Amino acid sequence: MNNLKDVIVFGYGKFGKSIANSIKEEGHTNLLIVVDSEEEFELANLDGMKVVKFNVESDVSIENLDIKEGVNLICAMDNNHENLFLALTLREMYRKHYILAISDSIHLTDKFRMAGVSRVIDIYSISGNMIMNILNMPVATKFLQGFINKSHDLIFEEIIIKEGSPLHERMLDSIDFDKYNIIYVGMIDKEMGNSFVFSTVGHNHKIDVDDIIVCVGKERDLERFRLECGGV
């Protein structure tokens, strides 16, 4: 994201609430929450957010928000259809603005990209490449990490390969991470001087004892992977 100085978050449900609170915790006060329901309006108001209501189907309602140049826009409405419609409308009305959209499916991600949003965060397929880019932007890193942890119980985990691991001496690309419902991010390869190697590098390595595999997933899935593959 360009910056988090001026941000409008559309939606204050399972996505928007977590994002807004993560941004607020970073000390960014120029934050406006825009919602289309009385329930979300009251919730945001109780949380001390600056919040206004709008009608997602009304261009006039969006125009009345008086969105200034340079403001970052985040589409985080719970209803996928409304969120996509909002992204399309915002891109048409504000062609120079940075628009970030939250997606919870690969099909929706493709549609957001076709809609011309600046960036899509697909919470179920966070790639190593995305994480590598985010790590170059500390504020965005904390924002995304906070969003992951608070809204979907997803965490980053380091799994140390120990003696007795069934992965010992196996090639990295032979591991079926999908079987465990986790995402491989990268690894610390002892043979490469303890440096972190992202998945996007395409490095295929024979796994050794004391190598560290870094993954993203839900705690129970990561724990199952650790128990079955970590070794003792």
C-alpha positions in Angstrom: 0.0 0.0 0.0 1.3 3.5 -0.8 0.8 4.7 2.8 -1.7 4.3 5.6 -2.0 8.0 6.4 -5.4 8.5 4.9 -7.6 5.4 4.6 -11.2 4.6 4.0 -12.3 1.0 5.0 -15.6 -0.1 3.5 -17.2 -2.6 5.8 -16.9 -3.4 9.4 -17.7 -7.1 9.6 -15.4 -10.1 9.7 -12.9 -8.4 7.4 -13.3 -4.7 7.9 -13.3 -4.7 11.7 -10.0 -6.5 11.9 -8.3 -4.4 9.2 -9.6 -1.1 10.8 -8.4 -2.1 14.2 -5.0 -3.1 12.9 -4.6 0.2 11.2 -5.8 2.1 14.2 -3.3 0.3 16.5 -0.5 1.5 14.3 -1.4 5.0 15.3 -3.0 6.1 12.0 -5.8 8.4 13.0 -6.9 9.6 9.5 -9.2 6.5 9.2 -12.8 6.5 8.1 -15.1 3.5 8.2 -17.9 3.4 5.7 -20.8 0.9 6.2 -24.1 0.0 4.7 -25.9 -1.4 7.8 -27.0 0.0 11.1 -25.5 -3.0 12.9 -22.0 -2.3 11.6 -22.5 1.4 12.1 -23.3 0.9 15.8 -20.4 -1.6 16.2 -17.8 0.8 14.7 -19.2 3.6 16.7 -18.9 1.6 19.9 -15.3 0.9 19.0 -14.5 4.6 18.8 -14.2 4.7 15.0 -15.1 7.6 12.8 -17.9 6.0 10.8 -20.5 7.0 8.2 -23.2 5.1 6.4 -23.6 4.8 2.6 -25.6 3.0 0.0 -23.3 0.7 -2.0 -25.6 0.8 -5.0 -25.8 4.6 -5.2 -23.1 6.5 -7.0 -24.4 9.7 -5.3 -24.0 8.1 -1.9 -20.3 7.4 -2.7 -19.8 10.8 -4.2 -21.1 12.3 -1.0 -18.2 10.8 0.9 -16.1 13.5 -0.7 -13.1 11.2 -1.2 -9.9 13.3 -1.6 -7.0 12.6 -3.9 -4.4 10.3 -2.3 -6.8 8.5 0.0 -6.3 4.7 0.1 -9.5 2.7 -0.3 -10.0 -0.8 1.1 -13.0 -2.9 0.0 -13.7 -5.2 2.9 -17.5 -5.8 2.9 -18.6 -9.2 4.0 -21.0 -9.7 1.1 -18.8 -10.8 -1.9 -21.2 -9.5 -4.5 -21.4 -6.1 -2.9 -17.7 -6.0 -2.3 -17.0 -6.7 -6.0 -19.6 -4.2 -7.1 -18.1 -1.6 -4.8 -14.6 -2.2 -6.2 -15.9 -1.8 -9.8 -17.7 1.4 -8.8 -14.7 2.9 -7.0 -12.3 2.1 -9.8 -14.6 3.8 -12.3 -15.1 6.9 -10.2 -11.6 7.2 -8.8 -9.2 6.0 -11.4 -6.0 7.3 -9.7 -6.7 6.1 -6.3 -5.1 3.0 -4.6 -7.8 0.4 -4.1 -7.1 -2.7 -2.1 -9.7 -5.5 -2.0 -10.1 -8.5 0.4 -10.9 -11.8 -1.2 -11.8 -15.2 0.3 -11.7 -17.2 -2.9 -9.6 -17.6 -6.0 -12.6 -16.9 -8.2 -13.3 -13.7 -6.4 -9.6 -12.7 -6.6 -9.7 -13.1 -10.4 -12.8 -10.9 -10.6 -11.2 -8.2 -8.5 -8.1 -8.2 -10.7 -10.4 -7.9 -13.8 -12.1 -5.0 -12.0 -8.7 -3.2 -12.0 -8.1 -2.9 -8.3 -4.6 -2.0 -7.3 -4.1 -5.0 -5.1 -5.9 -8.1 -3.9 -5.2 -9.9 -0.6 -6.5 -13.4 -1.0 -6.6 -14.6 2.6 -6.6 -18.3 1.7 -3.7 -18.3 -0.8 -1.2 -15.9 0.6 1.9 -16.5 -1.6 5.5 -16.3 -0.6 5.9 -13.6 -3.3 3.2 -11.5 -1.6 4.9 -11.9 1.8 8.3 -11.1 0.3 6.8 -7.8 -1.1 5.1 -7.0 2.1 8.2 -7.5 4.2 9.7 -4.6 2.4 6.9 -2.4 3.8 7.0 -2.7 7.7 3.6 -0.9 8.3 1.9 -3.1 5.7 3.5 -6.2 7.3 2.0 -5.4 10.7 -1.3 -4.6 9.1 -1.5 -7.9 7.3 -0.2 -9.9 10.2 -2.7 -8.3 12.5 -5.5 -8.9 10.0 -4.5 -12.6 9.6 -4.3 -13.3 13.3 -7.5 -11.5 14.3 -9.9 -12.4 11.6 -9.1 -16.0 10.6 -6.9 -17.6 13.2 -4.1 -17.9 10.7 -0.5 -17.7 12.1 3.1 -17.9 10.9 4.9 -20.9 12.3 8.4 -22.2 12.2 8.7 -26.0 12.2 12.2 -27.4 13.1 13.0 -30.6 11.5 14.4 -33.0 14.2 15.8 -36.5 14.3 13.2 -39.0 13.3 11.3 -36.7 11.0 9.8 -38.5 8.0 10.9 -35.4 6.0 14.6 -36.0 6.7 16.4 -36.4 3.4 13.3 -35.9 1.3 13.2 -33.2 -1.4 11.3 -30.1 -0.5 9.0 -30.2 -3.6 7.8 -33.7 -2.6 6.0 -32.4 0.4 2.2 -32.1 0.0 1.5 -29.0 2.1 -2.1 -28.9 0.8 -2.7 -32.2 2.6 -2.3 -30.3 5.9 -4.2 -27.2 4.7 -1.2 -25.0 5.2 0.8 -22.7 3.0 4.6 -23.1 2.6 6.3 -19.7 2.8 10.0 -20.6 2.9 12.7 -22.2 4.9 15.9 -21.6 6.7 18.4 -24.0 5.0 21.3 -24.9 7.3 23.5 -25.7 4.2 23.0 -22.2 2.9 24.3 -20.4 6.0 21.1 -20.1 8.0 19.6 -17.6 5.5 15.9 -17.5 4.8 14.9 -18.7 1.4 11.4 -17.7 0.1 9.2 -20.2 -1.7 9.3 -17.9 -4.8 13.0 -18.5 -5.2 12.2 -22.0 -6.5 14.9 -23.6 -4.4 14.4 -27.4 -4.1 16.4 -28.8 -1.2 17.0 -32.1 0.4 15.7 -31.5 3.9 18.1 -32.0 6.7 17.9 -32.2 10.5 17.7 -28.6 12.0 16.3 -27.1 8.9 13.4 -24.8 9.6 10.2 -24.8 7.5 8.1 -21.6 7.7 4.4 -22.0 7.0 1.1 -20.1 7.3 -2.1 -21.8 8.5 -4.5 -22.4 11.3 -2.9 -23.5 14.6 -4.5 -27.0 14.6 -3.3 -27.6 11.0 0.2 -26.5 11.8 0.3 -28.6 15.0 -0.8 -31.7 13.0 2.0 -31.0 10.5 4.5 -30.5 13.3 3.5 -33.8 15.1 3.5 -35.8 11.9 6.6 -34.3 10.2 8.7 -32.5 12.8 10.3 -35.5 14.4 11.4 -35.9 18.0 
